[in-house]
Amino acid sequence: MSQRPAASDPRAFLLSLFQAAIDAASPGKRVPMFLPSRPKGRTIVVGAGKAAASMAAAVEAAWDGPLEGLVVTRHGHGAATRFIEVVEASHPVPDAAGEAAALRILERVTGLAADDLVLCLISGGGSALLAAPAPGLTIEDKRAVNRALLRSGASIGEMNCVRKHLSAIKGGRLALAAAPARMAALIISDVPGDDLSIIASGPTAPDASTSDDALAILHLYAIDAPAAVYAHLASPESETPKPGHPRFQSVENILISAPQMSLDAAAAQARAAYVTPVLLGDAIEGEAREVGKVMAGIARSAQRHGEPARPPCVLLSGGETTVTVRGRGRGGRNAEFLLGLAVALDGAPGIVAIAGDTDGIDGSEDNAGAFVTPDTLARAASLGVSAAERLADNDAYTLFAALGDLVVTGPTLTNVNDFRAIFVMPAD
């Protein structure tokens, strides 16, 4: 069978893989499959994350019985609901709307009975959106720490370790607040390894990390946090409920979507186009530009030596890279990954790539991601734009915008983290 359909329009092929990954994590498909049984008492729905509103809408469409509740999502990621209130707040830096929503969620689950059910809808982004500071801290304290961590190059696991120990609701505290009610949490993972205690900083999961771990992370990245933050982390009150805590015997945490599921869907789409998929992993971490350099080496190996697969093949990966911000430019981690990839490929023929955040927003920009083609650097140079200079200034967005190579989807209303696909064709 001819391989021309993919090779004749590589961008369309790569977009089809990205869409397959997004579709595989659709709350409308996944949520109804995992709904718990109806309780004797009330059903209270709460949740947070970039997919929380679409998950709430999916619950309403499938639930057989009365329900009420409140979820908080990122601005622009709302969905139409009838019984579950949707609040929009700031992400990735928390704001007063997220703080108020988190406090109202705590109020909703307080004072329930053992016959009641708390149905939690959790997805990536929930950590910043559940912005209820621990006693003695303010939202400004949390904003200062979040901003510094986002620029430091810390991993999502490290950031969420700190966030859990500065929160009144994360790190298993939502589960404690809802006792003695039964709790079922439907969770869409956006973190490497699908650790339930890291996704949205684990509001319904026990936490094995400690306040000392959080302090060590702040010291490691030289975070200039407010004095109140350091004082809180030094106090016993900052500690989170640990594995083995009896409360979690009546809490069920259910992973309903994860990055690997989306990579598998993209791989199936590639096979349908007679392109060999190579899955490099769903938990790739590290500096975005350095990951781009490594991926360029793998793509060149495939093209030159047929390893890890002979062309035409597509290298698929997921996970969450980081960006240590040293410049003043614009762009999220996917754009920075792609620019690092383009610089490393240096115009190698027959290699085209896409990378994007499956929630439709790369960092805080308006794009999901971008494309890299063999002529990316040459087209940029013809416009007087130096790829190396843009990379040094963390300004990948500006370069891809100038080339018309941004991928703009708008909010997808799901979130299984970053998706990367590098299509390798024969060099000749």
Secondary structure per residue as TSV (DSSP state, phi and psi in degrees):
chain	resnum	aa	ss	phi	psi
A	1	M	-	360.0	139.6
A	2	S	-	-65.8	145.6
A	3	Q	-	-100.0	10.6
A	4	R	H	-63.9	-34.1
A	5	P	H	-54.4	-44.3
A	6	A	H	-72.3	-46.0
A	7	A	H	-68.6	-30.0
A	8	S	H	-73.9	-23.2
A	9	D	-	-145.1	75.2
A	10	P	H	-59.6	-35.5
A	11	R	H	-64.5	-45.5
A	12	A	H	-62.3	-38.8
A	13	F	H	-62.3	-47.9
A	14	L	H	-66.3	-37.4
A	15	L	H	-62.4	-36.4
A	16	S	H	-66.3	-33.5
A	17	L	H	-68.9	-43.1
A	18	F	H	-61.2	-43.3
A	19	Q	H	-66.8	-36.9
A	20	A	H	-62.3	-38.9
A	21	A	H	-64.7	-42.0
A	22	I	H	-66.3	-46.2
A	23	D	H	-61.3	-34.4
A	24	A	H	-65.1	-22.6
A	25	A	T	-104.3	17.7
A	26	S	-	-63.2	122.3
A	27	P	H	-57.6	-34.2
A	28	G	H	-60.0	-30.2
A	29	K	H	-86.8	-40.2
A	30	R	H	-85.4	-41.1
A	31	V	G	-58.7	-48.6
A	32	P	G	-59.3	-23.9
A	33	M	G	-71.8	-17.5
A	34	F	G	-125.5	13.0
A	35	L	-	-66.1	138.3
A	36	P	-	-76.0	174.0
A	37	S	-	-71.8	154.0
A	38	R	-	-66.0	143.2
A	39	P	-	-86.9	168.8
A	40	K	S	-71.1	-32.6
A	41	G	S	-98.8	-142.5
A	42	R	-	-81.8	157.4
A	43	T	E	-116.1	116.0
A	44	I	E	-110.6	122.1
A	45	V	E	-103.3	125.1
A	46	V	E	-134.4	161.5
A	47	G	E	175.8	171.6
A	48	A	E	-157.2	147.1
A	49	G	S	137.8	171.7
A	50	K	T	-67.7	-22.3
A	51	A	T	-102.5	4.0
A	52	A	H	-61.1	-41.2
A	53	A	H	-68.3	-43.1
A	54	S	H	-68.5	-32.2
A	55	M	H	-65.2	-40.6
A	56	A	H	-62.7	-42.4
A	57	A	H	-63.0	-37.4
A	58	A	H	-67.9	-37.0
A	59	V	H	-62.1	-48.7
A	60	E	H	-58.9	-37.6
A	61	A	H	-69.8	-25.6
A	62	A	H	-111.5	-13.5
A	63	W	-	-77.6	133.0
A	64	D	-	-102.7	80.7
A	65	G	S	150.6	172.7
A	66	P	-	-71.5	149.7
A	67	L	-	-156.5	164.3
A	68	E	E	-154.3	166.5
A	69	G	E	157.0	-166.6
A	70	L	E	-154.1	131.6
A	71	V	E	-128.9	155.5
A	72	V	E	-123.4	134.2
A	73	T	E	-134.8	175.4
A	74	R	E	-73.7	150.4
A	75	H	T	-52.6	130.4
A	76	G	T	89.6	-4.8
A	77	H	-	-109.0	21.4
A	78	G	-	-74.6	168.2
A	79	A	-	-147.7	156.6
A	80	A	-	-74.7	126.4
A	81	T	-	-136.3	160.6
A	82	R	S	-106.8	-39.9
A	83	F	S	-113.7	-21.9
A	84	I	E	-104.4	119.0
A	85	E	E	-70.5	137.4
A	86	V	E	-113.2	123.8
A	87	V	E	-111.7	137.3
A	88	E	E	-106.9	138.5
A	89	A	E	-142.8	-179.9
A	90	S	-	-83.1	144.7
A	91	H	S	-149.9	137.3
A	92	P	S	-91.4	-8.9
A	93	V	S	-94.8	124.8
A	94	P	-	-67.0	158.4
A	95	D	-	-137.5	-177.5
A	96	A	H	-64.3	-32.6
A	97	A	H	-64.7	-40.9
A	98	G	H	-67.1	-37.8
A	99	E	H	-63.0	-47.2
A	100	A	H	-63.6	-40.9
A	101	A	H	-63.9	-42.3
A	102	A	H	-63.0	-41.0
A	103	L	H	-66.0	-37.9
A	104	R	H	-67.9	-34.4
A	105	I	H	-63.4	-43.5
A	106	L	H	-60.0	-40.3
A	107	E	H	-63.9	-39.3
A	108	R	H	-61.6	-33.9
A	109	V	H	-98.3	-1.4
A	110	T	T	-84.5	138.9
A	111	G	T	81.7	18.2
A	112	L	-	-82.3	167.0
A	113	A	-	-105.5	168.3
A	114	A	T	-64.7	-23.9
A	115	D	T	-83.4	-5.2
A	116	D	-	-86.5	160.0
A	117	L	E	-122.9	129.9
A	118	V	E	-104.7	114.8
A	119	L	E	-100.1	111.9
A	120	C	E	-100.5	135.6
A	121	L	E	-116.2	106.8
A	122	I	E	-120.5	133.2
A	123	S	-	-147.5	170.9
A	124	G	T	-57.6	146.0
A	125	G	T	97.1	-15.2
A	126	G	H	-64.5	-24.9
A	127	S	H	-63.7	-48.9
A	128	A	H	-69.9	-28.9
A	129	L	H	-80.3	-26.9
A	130	L	-	-90.8	72.9
A	131	A	-	-96.9	57.2
A	132	A	-	-98.8	106.1
A	133	P	B	-67.0	150.6
A	134	A	-	-64.4	155.8
A	135	P	T	-52.6	134.0
A	136	G	T	95.1	-10.1
A	137	L	-	-112.2	161.1
A	138	T	-	-118.3	165.7
A	139	I	H	-62.8	-31.5
A	140	E	H	-67.6	-35.1
A	141	D	H	-59.6	-45.7
A	142	K	H	-68.5	-37.9
A	143	R	H	-62.3	-42.8
A	144	A	H	-62.0	-43.7
A	145	V	H	-67.4	-43.7
A	146	N	H	-59.8	-47.3
A	147	R	H	-58.1	-46.4
A	148	A	H	-64.6	-42.6
A	149	L	H	-65.8	-39.0
A	150	L	H	-63.2	-28.3
A	151	R	H	-94.0	-7.4
A	152	S	H	-85.1	-20.9
A	153	G	T	92.9	5.3
A	154	A	-	-63.7	147.3
A	155	S	-	-74.5	166.1
A	156	I	H	-63.1	-36.0
A	157	G	H	-64.5	-40.5
A	158	E	H	-66.8	-44.5
A	159	M	H	-61.0	-43.5
A	160	N	H	-73.2	-25.1
A	161	C	H	-61.0	-46.3
A	162	V	H	-64.7	-46.5
A	163	R	H	-58.8	-40.9
A	164	K	H	-59.8	-38.3
A	165	H	H	-85.4	-1.8
A	166	L	T	-110.3	11.4
A	167	S	B	-115.7	153.4
A	168	A	S	-94.6	-4.2
A	169	I	S	-132.1	-26.6
A	170	K	T	-85.7	178.6
A	171	G	T	63.1	37.2
A	172	G	T	86.8	-3.3
A	173	R	H	-73.1	-26.9
A	174	L	H	-63.8	-40.3
A	175	A	H	-62.7	-41.0
A	176	L	H	-62.9	-42.4
A	177	A	H	-63.5	-30.4
A	178	A	H	-85.9	-6.0
A	179	A	T	-61.7	143.2
A	180	P	T	-96.2	14.8
A	181	A	S	-62.8	149.6
A	182	R	E	-68.6	142.8
A	183	M	E	-128.6	133.9
A	184	A	E	-127.5	125.0
A	185	A	E	-113.4	121.7
A	186	L	E	-95.1	123.4
A	187	I	E	-125.9	129.2
A	188	I	E	-104.3	120.5
A	189	S	-	-85.2	138.0
A	190	D	-	-128.8	19.0
A	191	V	S	-120.5	147.1
A	192	P	T	-58.7	128.7
A	193	G	T	88.2	-8.4
A	194	D	-	56.1	36.6
A	195	D	-	-71.2	116.2
A	196	L	T	-63.3	-24.1
A	197	S	T	-81.0	-10.0
A	198	I	T	-101.8	-34.0
A	199	I	G	-59.1	119.5
A	200	A	G	54.4	26.5
A	201	S	G	62.0	28.0
A	202	G	-	53.5	57.1
A	203	P	T	-65.0	-20.7
A	204	T	T	-114.4	9.5
A	205	A	S	-120.9	147.5
A	206	P	-	-64.9	156.6
A	207	D	-	-125.3	118.8
A	208	A	-	-84.3	-14.4
A	209	S	-	-76.0	164.1
A	210	T	-	-124.3	167.6
A	211	S	H	-63.1	-33.4
A	212	D	H	-63.4	-36.8
A	213	D	H	-61.6	-43.9
A	214	A	H	-62.5	-43.2
A	215	L	H	-61.9	-40.5
A	216	A	H	-63.1	-37.1
A	217	I	H	-65.8	-44.3
A	218	L	H	-60.3	-40.0
A	219	H	H	-70.5	-39.9
A	220	L	H	-58.1	-42.6
A	221	Y	T	-98.0	12.4
A	222	A	T	50.7	48.4
A	223	I	-	-77.6	123.4
A	224	D	-	-87.1	74.2
A	225	A	-	-83.6	155.4
A	226	P	-	-56.6	151.4
A	227	A	H	-58.1	-34.0
A	228	A	H	-63.0	-31.9
A	229	V	H	-66.4	-48.1
A	230	Y	H	-64.5	-37.4
A	231	A	H	-65.3	-41.3
A	232	H	H	-64.7	-44.9
A	233	L	H	-66.0	-20.7
A	234	A	T	-85.2	-5.1
A	235	S	S	-100.7	151.5
A	236	P	G	-61.5	-26.9
A	237	E	G	-64.2	-17.7
A	238	S	G	-79.8	-9.9
A	239	E	-	-74.5	146.5
A	240	T	-	-98.9	158.4
A	241	P	-	-66.1	136.0
A	242	K	-	-99.4	164.4
A	243	P	T	-53.9	138.7
A	244	G	T	97.5	-10.8
A	245	H	-	-61.0	133.2
A	246	P	G	-61.7	-25.3
A	247	R	G	-57.8	-34.5
A	248	F	G	-77.0	-2.0
A	249	Q	G	-67.3	-23.9
A	250	S	G	-111.3	23.3
A	251	V	E	-118.1	127.4
A	252	E	E	-114.1	116.8
A	253	N	E	-102.3	120.3
A	254	I	E	-120.3	116.6
A	255	L	E	-81.0	114.2
A	256	I	E	-103.0	-21.2
A	257	S	E	-149.1	146.9
A	258	A	-	-151.0	160.1
A	259	P	H	-54.2	-39.2
A	260	Q	H	-62.0	-36.5
A	261	M	H	-60.7	-39.9
A	262	S	H	-72.0	-37.0
A	263	L	H	-64.3	-39.1
A	264	D	H	-62.6	-39.0
A	265	A	H	-65.7	-41.1
A	266	A	H	-65.4	-37.9
A	267	A	H	-63.2	-41.1
A	268	A	H	-63.3	-39.2
A	269	Q	H	-63.5	-39.5
A	270	A	H	-65.2	-44.3
A	271	R	H	-60.3	-36.6
A	272	A	H	-63.6	-24.3
A	273	A	T	-96.0	10.4
A	274	Y	T	61.0	39.9
A	275	V	-	-119.0	131.7
A	276	T	E	-75.1	120.1
A	277	P	E	-86.1	140.9
A	278	V	E	-122.8	112.0
A	279	L	E	-89.7	113.8
A	280	L	-	-91.7	-5.7
A	281	G	-	130.1	152.2
A	282	D	S	-103.9	7.5
A	283	A	-	-134.0	39.1
A	284	I	B	-73.1	126.2
A	285	E	-	-127.4	175.3
A	286	G	S	121.7	175.0
A	287	E	B	-60.9	129.7
A	288	A	H	-56.0	-46.0
A	289	R	H	-66.8	-33.6
A	290	E	H	-72.5	-37.1
A	291	V	H	-62.3	-39.0
A	292	G	H	-59.2	-41.2
A	293	K	H	-64.0	-43.0
A	294	V	H	-64.4	-44.6
A	295	M	H	-63.5	-33.9
A	296	A	H	-62.3	-40.4
A	297	G	H	-64.0	-39.1
A	298	I	H	-67.1	-41.0
A	299	A	H	-63.5	-42.5
A	300	R	H	-63.6	-38.7
A	301	S	H	-63.2	-42.1
A	302	A	H	-62.0	-42.3
A	303	Q	H	-70.8	-40.1
A	304	R	H	-85.5	-37.1
A	305	H	H	-121.0	-4.2
A	306	G	-	73.1	19.8
A	307	E	-	-126.4	130.9
A	308	P	S	-81.2	0.5
A	309	A	-	-159.5	156.1
A	310	R	-	-83.2	143.3
A	311	P	S	-65.4	149.6
A	312	P	S	-79.0	129.9
A	313	C	E	-142.0	164.6
A	314	V	E	-133.6	127.9
A	315	L	E	-89.7	118.3
A	316	L	E	-112.5	137.0
A	317	S	E	-154.7	158.7
A	318	G	E	-137.5	-174.4
A	319	G	E	125.0	-160.6
A	320	E	-	-144.2	106.8
A	321	T	-	-79.2	176.4
A	322	T	B	-128.8	160.1
A	323	V	-	-128.4	120.2
A	324	T	-	-86.3	110.6
A	325	V	-	-81.1	117.3
A	326	R	-	-120.1	-18.4
A	327	G	S	-102.8	-167.4
A	328	R	S	-119.0	13.5
A	329	G	-	-85.4	-168.9
A	330	R	-	-115.8	150.6
A	331	G	-	139.2	144.1
A	332	G	-	-91.3	-173.8
A	333	R	H	-68.3	-29.1
A	334	N	H	-70.6	-41.4
A	335	A	H	-64.0	-41.3
A	336	E	H	-65.8	-40.8
A	337	F	H	-56.0	-48.3
A	338	L	H	-65.1	-38.6
A	339	L	H	-68.8	-38.9
A	340	G	H	-61.3	-40.0
A	341	L	H	-62.3	-47.1
A	342	A	H	-61.7	-44.0
A	343	V	H	-62.4	-41.7
A	344	A	H	-69.2	-36.8
A	345	L	H	-71.5	-30.6
A	346	D	T	52.2	45.1
A	347	G	T	81.7	15.2
A	348	A	-	-54.3	129.7
A	349	P	T	-72.0	152.4
A	350	G	T	77.3	15.1
A	351	I	E	-126.6	119.7
A	352	V	E	-128.0	142.1
A	353	A	E	-138.7	155.1
A	354	I	E	-133.6	146.5
A	355	A	E	-145.7	141.4
A	356	G	E	-163.5	156.8
A	357	D	E	-84.4	129.7
A	358	T	T	-67.3	-9.6
A	359	D	T	-84.5	-6.0
A	360	G	S	92.3	-1.5
A	361	I	-	-131.5	117.8
A	362	D	S	-88.7	99.3
A	363	G	T	72.7	-117.4
A	364	S	T	-118.9	16.3
A	365	E	S	-90.5	-173.6
A	366	D	S	-100.9	4.8
A	367	N	-	-110.3	155.4
A	368	A	S	-80.6	-35.3
A	369	G	E	-178.3	-143.1
A	370	A	E	-163.7	176.0
A	371	F	E	-111.2	151.3
A	372	V	E	-122.5	134.1
A	373	T	-	-126.8	167.7
A	374	P	T	-58.8	-24.9
A	375	D	T	-101.8	15.5
A	376	T	H	-55.7	-51.0
A	377	L	H	-66.6	-39.6
A	378	A	H	-66.3	-42.2
A	379	R	H	-66.0	-37.5
A	380	A	H	-64.0	-43.8
A	381	A	H	-62.4	-35.7
A	382	S	H	-65.9	-20.9
A	383	L	T	-95.3	4.2
A	384	G	T	77.8	22.1
A	385	V	-	-108.2	124.8
A	386	S	-	-93.0	119.6
A	387	A	H	-62.6	-40.7
A	388	A	H	-63.4	-40.6
A	389	E	H	-68.0	-40.8
A	390	R	H	-64.1	-39.2
A	391	L	H	-65.6	-41.2
A	392	A	H	-63.5	-28.1
A	393	D	T	-98.0	13.7
A	394	N	T	50.4	46.3
A	395	D	-	-123.8	43.2
A	396	A	H	-65.8	-35.5
A	397	Y	H	-56.4	-45.2
A	398	T	H	-60.4	-41.4
A	399	L	H	-65.6	-49.9
A	400	F	H	-68.4	-30.5
A	401	A	H	-65.7	-42.2
A	402	A	H	-62.3	-32.3
A	403	L	H	-85.2	-8.9
A	404	G	T	71.9	27.2
A	405	D	-	-108.0	12.6
A	406	L	E	-70.7	147.3
A	407	V	E	-104.4	113.1
A	408	V	-	-116.2	114.3
A	409	T	-	-112.4	-20.1
A	410	G	-	75.3	172.5
A	411	P	-	-57.1	130.1
A	412	T	-	-90.6	-12.9
A	413	L	S	67.4	24.2
A	414	T	-	-143.3	-178.7
A	415	N	-	-170.4	98.8
A	416	V	-	-120.4	35.5
A	417	N	-	73.9	-158.7
A	418	D	E	-80.8	149.3
A	419	F	E	-126.2	130.7
A	420	R	E	-131.3	133.7
A	421	A	E	-139.2	124.8
A	422	I	E	-117.2	112.1
A	423	F	E	-90.9	118.3
A	424	V	E	-110.5	119.2
A	425	M	-	-110.0	162.5
A	426	P	-	-56.1	140.5
A	427	A	-	-64.8	-28.9
A	428	D	-	-91.8	360.0
